[in-house]
Every structure is written in C-alpha cells, then in structure tokens.
Amino acid sequence: MSEREELSLRALTVLLRSSQHVQESIKRSISKFNLNASEFGVLELLYHKGEQPIQNIGKKILLASSSLTYVIDKLESKGYVHRKPCETDRRVIFTAITDEGRELMNQIFPINEKDIVSIFSVLEEDELKQYVELVKKIGLHAEELNKSH
C-alpha cells in the first residue's frame, strides 16, 4: 500500500471517529431536553428558516421520508410543531414550529451553540477556517464522485 493510500484511509478513520465524538457531545446536550438528534434537527430548521414543506425538511436534515414522518409525529404530540396544508396545492403539507417549540428552542439553542463553540475551541480561528474549507472540499468532491457512479 502506498503512503498516499495509507494516509487516505487514516484520514477517513479520523474523520469518522471525530464526527462520532462530536455527535455524541451534541446528543448529550440536547437529550437533557427530551429530544433526539433528528427531532432537534427538525426543530432547528423550522426555528431558523420558518415553516417548510415536509419534503424539504428531509432533504435539508438528511432524513428518510419514512423516518421524518415519525419524527414530525413525535414533535407534534409534544406540541412543538404542527402540520399545515398548503392553500394552493393539496399535495403539499407544511410543518411549522409552535410557540411552545419556539420557547424550547430559545432555551436549547444558546446551550447547543455554546457546546459547538467549545468543541471547536481547540482550533485557532485560522485553523477553523481552513478546517471548514478542507472538509467542504472533500464533501463536494465525494458528492461529485457519487453523481458519476
């Protein structure tokens, strides 16, 4: 195996392990509010972007439509979101955050933001900028490779 191949495999291992640890840290902070990562993802999207067609939510937070229905049902039963039919197209259903959901996110988001800043505090600002560019470059390249296969 060439040095380039070994480094590539090591880079993947480091990326995946790092991602796993970051996700565990974020899950721990949001679980205090009786939410899982998928529920938080939906609430965060609606909190920042406003009501969304259900189909768009799954694409934006990378969740399969079958799982998304379950997550929205759970959030609706907790009173954090509600469904709203589109007035111009009966096939489209919007999901919107409720006042109760907004209040919850007003509590959670600053904590989540602080946790994320803490995770990345190990990097200097210029290192963080470089990290973002490098990971983005890899992700876009992988996306292009996936399209060609």
N, C-alpha and C positions, 0 to 999 in steps of 0.2 A: 504494500500500500504506500502510495506517495505521501510526502509531507502535507501536500495540499488536501488530499483526501482525508488524512487523519485530522487535520485542522477543521475541515468542514464538518466531520462527524462530531468532533469535540464542541464546535460552535453550536450545533443543533442540540446536543445534550445540555449545554449550559443555558441556552435559550429556553428550552422546555422546563428544566428544573427551576430556573429563575421565575418563569411565568407561573409555575405551580406555587411557589412560595409567596409570590405577590398576590395571587388569587386567594390563597388561604388566609393571608393577612386581611384582605378586604372582606372576605366572607365572615371572619371573626368579628369585625367591627359592625357589620350590618345585621348579623344574627341576633345581636342584642335587642333589635327592634322587631324580632319575629318575622324576618324576611329572608328569603334565599337570594342567591345572586341573580337569578332570572327575574324574580319579582322586583328586585331593586333596579335592574336594567330597564324594565318597562317603566317603572315609576320615574326613574331619572330622565328617560327620553321624554315622557309626557310633561314632566316638570320644566324641562328646558325648552322643548320645542312645541308644546301645546298639543291639542288633540291630533290624533293620527289615524289614518285608515289602518285597520288591523294588519292587512298585508304588508304595509310599510314597516310596522314595528318589528316583525320577524326578520326582515331584511336588515334593518339597522342594528339590531342587537344579536344577530346571528342565531336565531332560534327557529326550529322547525315549526311549521304551522300547527301540527298536532300538539306540540308542547305549549305553544303560545296560547292556544285556546284554554288549556288547563291553567296556565299562569294567570291569564286575564280573569278566568272564573274565580280563582282563589283571591285575587286582588279585589274583585267586585264583591265577593262575600265578606271581605274585611272592610268594605266601604271606602276603599282608596281610589277606585276607578269606576266609571260607568260607560256603558255602550250607548251609542247614539246613531240612529240610522241617517244615512246621507239623504238630504232632501231632493237631490237631483238624480240619484242613481240608487235604486233599491238594493242592488247587489253589494253596495259598499257600506260597511259598518265602521264608524269611528269609535275610538276609545279615548276618553278624556279623564284627566285626573280630577278627583273631587276636592272639595275644600279640606276634608279630613286628610286626604292623601297629600295635599299641598302642605298642610301643617306638619305632617310626619316628615316630609322631605325637608322642610325648613329646619327641623331638628337634626335629621340624619346627614344632610349634605355637607354642612360645615365639618362634622366629625370625619366623614369619609374623605373630604378634601384634605384635612389635616393629616390623616393616615397616609394618603398618597404622597403628600409633600414629604412626610417623614421617611417613607420608603426610598424616595429618590434623593434624599438629603446627603447620601453618601457620595454623590457626584457633584463636582463643581458645576457652575452654570454652563460654561462652555462644553464640558463633558456631556451634560444633559442634552444640550442642543445637538451635539454630534451623535449621541445615542439615538435620539429621535430620528435623525436623518438616516442613520445606518439601518435601523430596524425597519423604517419605512421603505428604504431601497430594497431590502431583502423581501419584504412583503409584496411590494409591487412586482418584483421580478418573479416571485413564486406564483403570483396571480396570472401573469402573462404565460408562464410555463403551463399552468393548468388550462388556460384557454386553448393552447396549441395541441393539447393531448386529448 
